[in-house]
């Protein structure tokens, strides 16, 4: 197991909110393509609902899958996400919304991370800059340079 863990790329997560519980599935083919091309590996996928009163609950994939497009993700849950993760994820979304919580490995970075480790280095942090924050920072930088 330790050898397998040494060969992991950085692990990330996303919480994607669907206001009003409306999931179109438009992003699903892109997610499948990322997996098929070996860029990411899905470690866990869970669906969360938050009702109008703010109560959070886990949702079954079938709750959203009216046309069968989500069937490919059935069984994608590894158990990494527990009830507290579902609750925390649900608290990040607005009432009367649903969310997908995705834990994934950045497979594209695995060879790089492995080489760093073989060279005596170690990955000590990874993270995301939310898109809206990046756009705001770039806008502010542009405004201050003018």
C-alpha positions in Angstrom: 0.0 0.0 0.0 2.8 2.4 0.8 4.3 2.0 -2.7 0.9 2.8 -4.2 0.5 5.9 -2.0 4.0 7.1 -3.1 2.8 7.0 -6.7 -0.2 9.3 -6.2 -0.5 12.7 -7.7 -1.9 15.6 -5.8 -5.4 15.0 -4.5 -8.1 17.7 -4.9 -11.8 18.2 -4.4 -14.5 20.2 -6.0 -18.0 21.0 -4.8 -20.3 22.0 -7.6 -23.5 23.6 -6.7 -26.7 23.2 -8.7 -29.2 25.9 -7.6 -32.8 24.8 -7.4 -31.5 21.2 -7.8 -31.2 21.6 -11.5 -28.4 19.5 -12.9 -28.2 19.6 -16.7 -25.4 17.1 -17.0 -23.5 19.3 -19.5 -20.2 18.8 -17.7 -20.4 15.0 -17.4 -18.9 14.2 -20.8 -15.9 16.5 -20.0 -15.4 14.7 -16.6 -15.5 11.3 -18.4 -13.0 12.6 -21.0 -10.6 13.7 -18.2 -10.8 10.3 -16.7 -10.5 8.5 -20.0 -7.4 10.5 -20.9 -5.8 9.7 -17.6 -5.6 13.3 -16.4 -7.6 12.6 -13.3 -8.8 9.6 -11.3 -12.1 9.9 -9.4 -11.5 8.7 -5.8 -14.9 9.6 -4.6 -18.1 11.2 -5.8 -21.1 12.0 -3.6 -24.2 14.0 -4.2 -25.7 16.3 -1.5 -29.0 18.1 -1.2 -29.9 21.1 1.0 -33.6 21.6 1.4 -35.4 25.0 1.7 -35.0 24.9 5.5 -31.2 24.3 5.2 -31.2 20.7 6.2 -28.4 18.7 4.5 -28.7 15.1 3.4 -26.8 12.7 1.1 -28.5 12.1 -2.2 -28.5 9.0 -4.4 -27.2 9.5 -7.9 -30.6 8.2 -9.1 -32.2 11.3 -7.5 -30.7 13.3 -10.4 -30.5 10.8 -13.2 -33.7 11.2 -15.1 -32.2 10.3 -18.4 -29.4 7.8 -17.4 -26.5 10.0 -18.1 -25.2 9.7 -14.5 -25.2 5.9 -14.5 -21.6 5.8 -15.5 -20.7 7.3 -12.1 -22.7 4.7 -10.0 -20.3 3.0 -7.7 -17.7 5.8 -7.9 -17.9 6.2 -4.1 -14.9 4.8 -2.3 -16.0 5.8 1.2 -13.4 8.6 1.5 -16.2 11.0 2.0 -18.0 10.4 5.3 -21.2 11.9 6.9 -19.2 14.9 8.2 -17.9 15.7 4.7 -21.4 15.5 3.3 -22.6 17.9 6.0 -19.7 20.3 5.4 -20.2 20.2 1.7 -23.9 20.7 2.1 -23.3 23.8 4.2 -21.4 25.4 1.4 -24.4 25.5 -0.9 -27.5 27.6 -0.8 -30.8 26.2 0.5 -32.9 24.4 -2.1 -29.8 23.3 -4.0 -27.9 20.2 -4.7 -24.2 19.6 -5.1 -21.7 17.1 -6.4 -18.7 16.5 -4.2 -15.8 15.1 -6.2 -12.5 13.9 -4.7 -9.9 13.2 -7.4 -6.3 12.6 -8.1 -4.4 14.8 -10.5 -2.9 11.9 -12.5 -1.1 14.3 -14.9 1.1 15.3 -12.0 2.0 11.8 -10.7 5.2 11.4 -12.6 6.4 14.8 -11.5 5.5 14.2 -7.9 7.2 10.8 -8.0 10.4 12.3 -9.4 10.4 15.0 -6.7 10.1 12.3 -4.0 12.8 10.2 -5.6 15.0 13.3 -5.5 14.4 13.8 -1.8 11.7 16.4 -2.0 8.1 16.2 -0.9 4.8 17.8 -1.8 3.8 19.8 1.2 0.9 21.8 -0.1 -1.5 22.1 -3.0 -4.6 24.2 -3.5 -6.9 26.1 -5.8 -7.5 29.7 -6.5 -11.2 30.0 -7.2 -11.9 31.3 -10.6 -13.9 34.3 -9.4 -11.1 35.2 -7.0 -8.5 35.0 -9.8 -10.6 37.2 -12.1 -11.0 39.8 -9.4 -7.3 39.8 -8.6 -6.4 40.2 -12.3 -9.0 43.0 -12.6 -7.5 44.8 -9.5 -4.0 44.4 -10.8 -4.9 45.8 -14.2 -6.8 48.7 -12.6 -3.8 49.5 -10.3 -1.4 49.5 -13.3 -3.4 52.0 -15.2 
